[in-house]
Amino acid sequence: MIKKQTRIFVLLNCFTAILLCFSCDSKQKNNRDHLVFKYNEHKNIGSLDPAFSKDIADIWATNQLFNGLVQMDDDMQVLPCIAKSWTISEDALTYNFSLRSDVRFHKHERFGKDSTRTVTAADFEYSLNRLLDKQVASPGSWVLNKVNNFKAVNDTIFQITLKQPFPAFLGLLTMKYCSVVPKEIVEFYGSDFRSNPIGTGPFKLKRWEENIKLVFRKNENYFEKDTNGNKLPYLEAIAITFLPDKQSEFLQFAQGNIDFVSGLDASYKDEILTADGKLRDLYKSEVNMIRGPYLNTEYLAFYMDAEVPEIQSEYIRKAVNYGFDRNKMMIYLRNGIGIPANGGFIPKGLPGYNDNIGFTYQPEKAKDLVTKFKAETGIENPEITITTTSNYLSFCEYIQREIQKTGLQVHVDVIPAATLKDAKANGKLDMFRASWVADYPDAENYLSLYYSKNFAPNGPNYTHFKSESFDTLYEQAFKETNTENRKQLYTKMDSLVMQQAPVVVMFYDEVVRFTRKNVMDLGINPINLLNLKQTKKVKHD
C-alpha cells in the first residue's frame, strides 16, 4: 500500500511539474490558461501519423493535426472539409471531389521559401497510395478495399472509382487514415514522420516528449471558420499528459488540473455518479456531464446452425428476449450509463435505428413461450448455456436469474476472451456474449452480420442467420444513393432480424464525458471522436 501511495505521489508531482512547464511566468500562465485545453491520455500515443490512427488515443491526437476530403459532424452527417463539394455518378461508382483552393500545410522549412504550400488533388493521390503501400503497412489499408482506382484529374478535382456501389463509402473517407499528407515531408522523415507530423489541421505539433507530455499550438492559417465567419480554432493550445491510470487522472480532474475526462471507470464511477447515473452533489457546481449514444451494441447471440432444439426454437429465443428487465439491469450494473436495447441491432445514434422493433420486458409472455416449447417438443426441462468472458459475467448472471423464472434452465460458462473469439468464429458455441463497435459510421456495418454470404469464419455473420428477404434488401441498399430511402431499408432489414431473434440485444453503449464548468462547446458524438476546433474555455473570475 505504501509503495502504491508513493508511486501516485511521484506521478502527481511529475504531473504538476509538467503543467508548470507550459509557462515560466506564473502571472502570464494565469492570464492565458483559459486558452489551453488540458487532458490526460492514460493509454499513451503510439504515432501522430494518420496512416496509423487505429487506437482512440492516436485518433484523438491526429484529428487535431490533419484533415481529409470530408468530415463527420456530431450527428453523423458527412460534411465538406478539404473537398468543398462532390458529385456521385448515376451508377454510384464514380465520386468526383472538388477541392478548396485555400488549404495550406503547416509550415516547414522543407517546403522552401514560403515554408508551406497549397494542398492539391495530387496530395490525395499520394496519401491514398501510401495507405496501400505494403512497405508502409498501414492498418487502415482496408478502407480502400472497395476502391477500383483513384486519380488527380487536375489540381482541384480528385476522382475515386469503386468496384461496386457502396453508400457507406463517404463515411469511410472521414476516418483519419484518409487524411492528406505532404509527400516531400513524409519522404524526408520516413518512419519518423510519426513524431514529426505536418498536416492541415486546426492545430500543429509544438512539442512531444513521449509518455511525458504532448503540446499542440494553434494553426494561425487554418482554413475553416465558424458560422459567424470567425477563424477557427479558438484555443491557443492543447496540452496532453500521460498519467498511466484512470484513478490518478480523475484526481487531477477533480482538482481542476485537467479540463476533461472521458468514460466511466470502475475506480471512480461511484464517486462521481449516483446509482441512476446523475452527478453527485459534490461535483454539480464544478463539473458538467455530457452523455450520448455510442456506436456499440452489446448482445447475446444464438448459433442458428446448432443442433440443439432450444437454440433452433424461435419460442426459446424470444423468451430470453422478453424475460429480463433491461432498464433494471442498466441501473444495477452500469449506474444508468448505457441505453436499454428495446430497438434492433442498429444502435441508437445511427440512421436506421428504430426503438419499436425490438423487445420489452414481458415476463408472462416469456413464460408462455417456454410452455409452448415444452408442449410442442416434449422437452420438460429445456436448458441453454451462455458462454461469456469474466468482464461480462455480472450481466450474464443477471439474465440467468431472470430467465430461470420462465421455466428455462440457464447455465453460464466463463472462458478467456481469445478462446471465445475463436470458438464463436468457428461455430463451437450455442450461445455467447458479444459486442459490435462500428468500423465505420453506417448501419450497413451492423447489418453485414446477418448477410448469408458473410457466414463466419469468412465473415462477421457469427449467428449463421439466413433470410432470402434480408439478403435481397441488403443488396438493394448498396445501390440506393438516396439517404432517406437507404435509412428505411436499414430499418426494414433490422426488423426482419428481430422477428426471428437470432440475438438478444442487451444495451447500446453511451459516450460519457465530464468537463470543468469553464469548458464550452466540447460536443459529443456516437464515434467518441474528440474535436477541439470549436471548443472554448471561459476565463475564471
Phi, psi and omega in degrees: 000318180297319180298318181296316180296319179298318181297315179297320180299316180296317180298318181293322177296320178298316180299316181298318179297321180298315181297323180292334180293339183293342176199132178284324183271111185296326180293316178297322179300314181297325181288329185250002184300329181288353178260000179248123178265125186243130173214165182250144177238095188288343181268001184068174180234129185271327184200146173256014174271120184298339178294348180240022181279074182263318183268154185301324180298316179292320181296317178302317181290310183292336178294337178277340188257337190229157174230160174238194178297317184227168180217160181255133175271181184291347177261013178066027175263138179279125182240161175298154172221256174289328170279120180279339178197170178203159175234152178237131181295162183299327179277004176062026182253330187247125179247124175248118182256127177262119188270150171294155181253006185244020181261124182236147177289156173305152183292141176201140184299336181292344178284348179099211190306314183274353180061014176196175173200166181282144176285135176236172180299330178298330178293324177289324177298316178296315185296318180286324174299324178296323177301325183274348183293117182295335177288328176288321177060048177290134176289355181261009182299334183298337182295343180257014182302327182265008181268132178274309176198168177210154182198157172274112179290317171205196184297331187243000178240122177243130186242135176235131177243131182266160175284328180209157178302139181209091185301336181279002188299318179300324176297321177298322182292346177281348181292149184297337176308325188269017179293154178272136178229151182272127184304314186295330180280317179299316182288332177292316184271335184063227181293342179283000173300337178303329182246007177226056187287136172234117181229208180236005191291175183294342178231159180230156182291131174253313184200138176221111168254104191304134180068007178240298178203157179219128182234129172250145174246157179301136173273104184295342183255021183295143190274339184274149176232162177279180185295342178264005179086008178278143181292142173257156357275172178273325182289151175276328186200163172235130180239121183244129176249173189227048172298133193279352180226153186293330181293316177295321178300314181295323178299317178295323177294315181299329180274358178083014182273340170232160191267341184199152170229150183243138175089169183239102182268148181300334184291339181223002186300320180281342177288320187259336185239149171282175182297332181260020170083022178258150176297137176288153185305325182303331187252352188299325184281342186245345191231141169252142173249129175244131177220149180194172183301146176237138184283070180214116178256123178259130188206167168252143183236142173260137175274106191293342178267005180294136181273058182230122184305320182297319181288325179291337187276125175294330178302311183291317181300319179285328178299319178296319180297321180276345197272002179219153185269105182293325180297313180295322180299318182291324179292313184288323189254347184225016182052033178078003180269121187123150184254117177306133189271094173257001176261207181266208182281331177293125184284157175298135183114347178247140172304130185114339178295138176216124186274009181250003187256359183260216186237145174246172180283109179223080187300324180292321178295322178298316178299317180299320180294320177294319178299317178298320179298315180300316183295320185279333184254340184077007178274110186279335182234069181295147181211152176224159177235125176262123177260131184214178172257168184298330181299331184246017180300319182299322178294314182293324177291324176298313179296320178305310182299319183288316184292328181295342176290345180274348185102004177258124179281131183237129175250149177239126181244125182255126179225163178298153183301318181295322178293317179297317181301316180290318183293320181290328179290332184253016174067033182262359181239133179287326182206136186208157176272143179206171173216156178227111176261134186302131170285327177210152189280069175211140185297339177304326180300323179283319183288341178298341179288354183235008177279130189295335179279359179254024180307133173293148013271002182270001180198183186271008180278080184287337181276345188059035173294139180218128178209122179298321180297317179298313183300321180297314179293322180298315179290326177295323183296332179295331183266353184271113181266345177284122187300316183292319178296320180293321177302316179295322177296318179300315180297319180296318178296316180299320179295321178298320179296312183297328180297330180260350173051057174283351180223160172244102181282118184274304179199159172259132184288168178231146169276131178234128179230136175246128179233157170291156185297337183274002178268127182239145172058040174289320179080171179203149182209159186290353175253008177054042177274134178268115182237111189252006185289338177248010179282143178233155168238127180275135182291135176293147175290000000 
